[in-house]
Amino acid sequence: MKNEQDFTAESLAIAGGYDATSAHNSIKPPIYQTSTFKFNTAEEGKAFFQKATGEAPLEERNASLIYTRLNHPNAITAEYRLAKLDGAEDAAFFESGMAAISTTLLTFCNAGDLILMSTPLYGGTDAFIKKHLVNFGIDYVEFDPSDTKEQIKEKLMAHQNAKKLKVIYVETPANPTLALTDISALDELRQEINQEGIHPVIVADNTYMGPIFQKPLAHGADINVYSATKYIGGHSDIIAGAASGKDIYLKEIKKKRAILGNTASPFTSWLLSRSLETIGLRMEKQAANAAKLADFLAGHPNVERLHFLGTLTEEDADYGLYKKQYTSAGAMMAVEIKGGESEAFRFLNALQLVQLAISLGSTETLASHPYTMSSSNMDEADRLKSGITPNLVRISVGIENPEDIIKDVKQALSAV
């Protein structure tokens, strides 16, 4: 697009990343369902390989189409749009959220290296670090979101491999408790330890809020990662992951992605481009519905505690961070049902409109039980320490009529 600097990311997510003249003036990009791309000459093929695997600028790398495992036009369009929304230099799409997370961590960590990670993390990420990366000699240090910068540094420096810290990994808000971590404080910590010869990248899982309600890169993160299955895909019909950030880092992530073979397919990428056109509208509607549901839940006698950013007040320790780092409370909440697992299950089993399923960020409202479902691969002690208890229910609010959502939740709570 000419003069793209004249337009906002919101508009470029619809009109950018695709030249209609390249496809018979089709307004929407076609699906490039091909495994390989023809070179016009042998010399061009040689040049494409040199650019794709070398230090060529992003535009030249994108134009060097070789093989769909490496890159393809549908991925280029989707990645352009996500990068614009995130305020990033580049983005990469993968075949799942865990593919994005694992590829990113494997890009920067080798045997003997260290990861500094917030807790809790999504159960799959927690298990990948604690039960898989450790088998490759990559260790970790955990910190609590409530820890001060000084406390986090103390925990880090107590580890024998502190000098080999390669990644600071943060998930904020945390899944499923919505605990908040100050990204700018981690950047300040990083600057301090830089003086001691320690140079990690900061990776932020932005699945719960991005790319609309939180911009981690603006607060000091180097790389965002996503389960793009969630808000980015937004319709429960895609499995995908994403990373975005500075070109210097995304270039290396894409090299690792090519070797691991988990680039998002043309059809998946096409669906992601479609979904990015409406992500702002969907997330705003979901957040508005969530605020109304939270108002109902806040005073309900069968609700022991409600975790929702929109209910934070000036008296809450996280209120200042919430106002600094987020532009909305989002549409995720966690509800502690009075009682235990059996009461939580009675609530879940009584739902009718709200769907009992894992995942989040889709058009339909979803409810699940993290303790026995999405976080069940975490050690029990870690779950309980992080507030993932048997009575906790996670709710991802959709775009249905809000009164219908409330009506269904109300009748389900009466079954408790």
N, C-alpha and C positions, 0 to 999 in steps of 0.2 A: 504494500500500500504506500502510495506517495504521501509525504508529509505526515507520517504517523505521529510525529511529535505534537501535532496540533490537536490530537484526540485523547480522550481518557482511556484508562484500562478497561472500564466498563463497556465502552464502545468497541475497543479493539478485540475484546473477547468474543465479539459477534462478527466483526468484519475483517479482522486481521489474520495474518498467518497463511493466507491463501490468495492466489492470483487467479481469478476466473478465466483469464485469457489462456491459461495453461491447460484448461479442460473444456474447450468449446463454449466458453462463456457461461458455464453452469454456475448458478448462484451458490449452490452448495457443493463442497468438494466431493468428487466421486470416491468410492472405496478402491484403493489400489491393491486389488487382490492378486498379488504377484509375489513370487519368491525371489526374483532376481531382476536386474535392470541391464538393458543393452548398452554397451559402449559404442560410440560412433567410430572410434578408432582404437587401436591398441595403445597408442600414446595417451589417449584420454583415460583409458582404464588404468594405466600406470599412474597418471596424475591423480586420479580419484583415490587410489589406495594411499598415495603419499599424503594427500590432504586429510583423508578420513582418519588416519592413524597418527598424524603428525601435529604440528603446531599451527596449522592454518586457522584463520579467523572463523568464527561460528558460521557465518553466511556461506563461506566456501565449503566448509565441512558438510553443511546441510545440502548443498547443491551436488555433492559427490555421492550420488546414489549408486550403490553397489549390490547390496543383498539385504533383504528385509530383516534379517536378524540384527543387522547393524543399524539400519535406519530406513525410513520410508516416508513418503509425503504426508500420509495421515498422521504419523507421529509428529512430524515437523509442525503441522498446523496446531495440533493440540498442545504441544510443548510451548509454542509461541504464546498461545492464549493464557496458559497458566502462568508463564513467566511474567506477562504483563500484569495480571491480577496480583501476583505476589511481590511485585517490585523487584524481580530477579533478572539476572542477565540471561539465564537459560533455565530450561527444565528438562526432565526426562520422565517418560512413562514406562511402567513395568506391567507384567502380567498379574501382579498382586501387590497388596500393601507390604506383606512380608518380603517379597522380592525386592521392593524398593529399600526397605530397612536393612535387610541382610546384605544387599549389594553395597549400600553406602558404608556400612560398618566394615565390610571386608575390603573396601577400597582404601581405607585409612589405617586399618589395624593388621598387624602381623604378630607372629609368635613372640611373646615377651612383652607385648604392649598392654596398655591399661585403658579402660573406659570408666569415666566418672558419670554416674547415671542417677537421675531422680527416681523416686519411688512413690507411689506405685507406677508401673508401666503397664500398657496393654499386655495381657497374658502371653501372647505369642512372642512379643519382643523380650519380655522378661525371661521366658524359657530359652529363647535363642541365645541370649547373652550368658545366662547362668548354667545352661545345660548343654550347650553346643559349642559356643566360642571358647569356653574354658578347655574343651578337648583339643583345641588348636593352640593352647598356651596363651590365650588372651584373657586377662583377668579383669575384675571390675571392683569399683568402690561405690557404694550407695550413699545418697544423702536424702534427707527428708525435705520436702518443700518449705517447712517451717524453719529450717536451719538458716543461721546467718551466714554471710559470706565467710566470716572468720571460722565458723564451725565447719563449713564445707572444706575450707582449705586445710584445716587441722586433720580432718578425716582423710583427705587426699594424701597429705605429706606423711601420714603414718604408714602408708603402704610402701613396701620395699621397692616397688616399680614406679613410684610417683614420677620419676624423671622421664618415664616412657609413656606418659599420658598422651594419647593420640586423639581421643574424642570425648567431649562433654556432651552427653545425651540427655535431653530434657523433653518430657511430655507434659504440656500445660495447655489447658486444664488436663489433669490426670484422668485416665479412664480406669474405673468408673466413678471415682470419688469427687472429681472436679477440683482437686487440690491445685493451687496455683504456685508457679515458680517464677521468680523474677529473672527474666532473660538478661536484662541489662546488668544485673548484679553478677551473673555468671561471666558476662563479658569483662566486667571490672576485675573479677578473679583471674580470668585468662590473661589480662594485661599485667597483673602482678606476677603471675608465675612465668610469663614470658621473660621477665628479668632474670629468672633462674634457669633459663634455657629450655623451658617446657612450652611447646607450641601446639596445643590441640586445636581442632576445629570444633565449633559448636553446632550440633545438629538438633533441630527442634521438630518434634512430631506435632504437626499443626492440624491433625485430622478433625478434632472437635470444633475448631473455629475458622479454619482457613478455607479458601483464601480471602474471605470477606471480612470477618470480624477480628482477626489478629494478623499482624504483619511481623513475624519474628525477625526477619532480616533487618527491619528498621530499628530493632532493639539490640542488635549485636550478634544475632545468629548468622552463621555462614551458609547453612543448608536447611531447608525445610524438607521433611518427609511426610508422606500421606498414605493412608489407605484411600485411594481414589475411588474405591468401591462405595465409599460413604457419600459425603456431600458433593464431591466433584462429579461423580457418576449420578448419584441422586435419585435413581429409579429402581434400585434393587435388581438391575439386569446386567450389571458389569462387575467383573472381578478385575481390579487394577490397582496399581500403586504409582506413586510419583515422588520425585525429588525436584527441588528448585533451589537456585542460589547463584553464587558467583561462577562465572564461566571457567575460571581456573580449577574449581572443584568439580563442576559438572562434566567437564571434559574427561577427567579421570574416572568419574562414576560411570560415564557412558562407555569407556573402554572396558571397565569391569563388567558392565551389563552385556556387552557384545560377547565377551568370553563365557559368561555364565548362561547366555542365551535366553534372557528373560525380558526382552523388549516387547512392549505391548503390540499386539497384532494390528493389522490395518483396520479390521472391523471394530475392535475395542477402541482404538484411537479415534476412529470416526465417531463412535458413540460418545466418547469423552468430549470431543469438539462440540457436538450437539449439546451436551449437558452444560458445558461451560457458558453457553449463550444465556442460560436461564438461572445460573447459580445464585446470582444476587437476589432475584425475585423469590426463588424458593427459600433461601435462608432467611430472608426478612419475614416471610409469611410464617415459617416454622418458629422463628423467635417470638413473633407476636402471639402465636398460639401457645407457646410454652409459658409465656408470662401469664396468660389467663389461667392455664392449668395450675401453675405454681400458686396463684392467688387462692385457688380452691383448696389445694392440698395443704397449704400452710397452717390452716386451723383445724384440719380434720382430726377427730379423736383417734382414728386408727393409724395415724401417721406419727411415728416417734420422732423422726427428724427428716427434714427436706434439705437436700443438697442442690442448690440452684444459685447461680451467680447473681441473678436478678433480685434475690432476697437479701444480699449483703447490705449492711448499713454502715454509717461512719464509725460505729462502735466496733465493727469487725476488723480484725487484724489485716485481712486481705483486701479491704475496701479500696485503699489507695492504689494498690497494685492492679486491681480490677479496672479502676478508672484510667490508669496509665497505659495498660497493655491491651485493652480490649475496647471495641466500639459497640458491643452488644453483649447481652448475657447469653446469647445463643439459644439452642433448642434442646440441649442435653440436661437431664436431671437424674438424680438418684434419690430414691425414697426408702427410708428405713421403716418397714411395716412393724407395728407393735406386735411383738411375739418373736418367732424364730422362723426357721425354714418352712415349717408346715403352714404358718400363716401367710408367708410370702407366696407359697405355692397355691394356696386357696385363692389369693388375689389374682395371680397370673392365670389360673385355670378358669376363673369367672369372666375374664375379659372377652368381649365379643367383637367390637369394632377394632380395638387395638390388637395388633397381631403379636402372638408369643413367638418371638424369633430373635436370634442374635443379629448383629449388624446394626447400623444406625445411619442417620442422615438422609433417609429416603423420603419419598412423598407420603408414605403411609406411616402411622405411628407404630412404633415397635417397643415391646417390653421384654426384658429378659432377667435372668438370675445370675449375675456374674460369679458368685461364689461356686456354683456348680456348673457353670457354662463357660463363658469367655475368659474367665480368670482361673478356671479349675486346674490349669497346668502349672500354676504357681504353687509353691510349697504352702501348706496350710498356715504355718507361722507367719509367712510373708503376707498372706491375704489378711489375716486378722490384725497384724501390726499396721497395715495400711488402711484399715477401716472397711475392708471387703468382707462383710459379715453375712451369716446365713439369712438375715432378715432384709438384706439390701436388694432392691429392685432398680434396674436401670431403665429409664424411659427416654426414647428418642422421639420427639414430637414431630408429627408430620403436618401436612397442609389441609387436612380435612376441616370441616366446620368445627370451630373450637368448642361450641356448645355440645356437639355430639361426642367429642373426645371426653369432655368433663362428665357428661351423662354416663358414658361407659365406665370410666374410672370410678365414679361414685357408686355405681351398682356393684362393681367388683370389690370395692372396699367394704361394702356391706356384707360380703360373704366371709370376711375375715373373722 
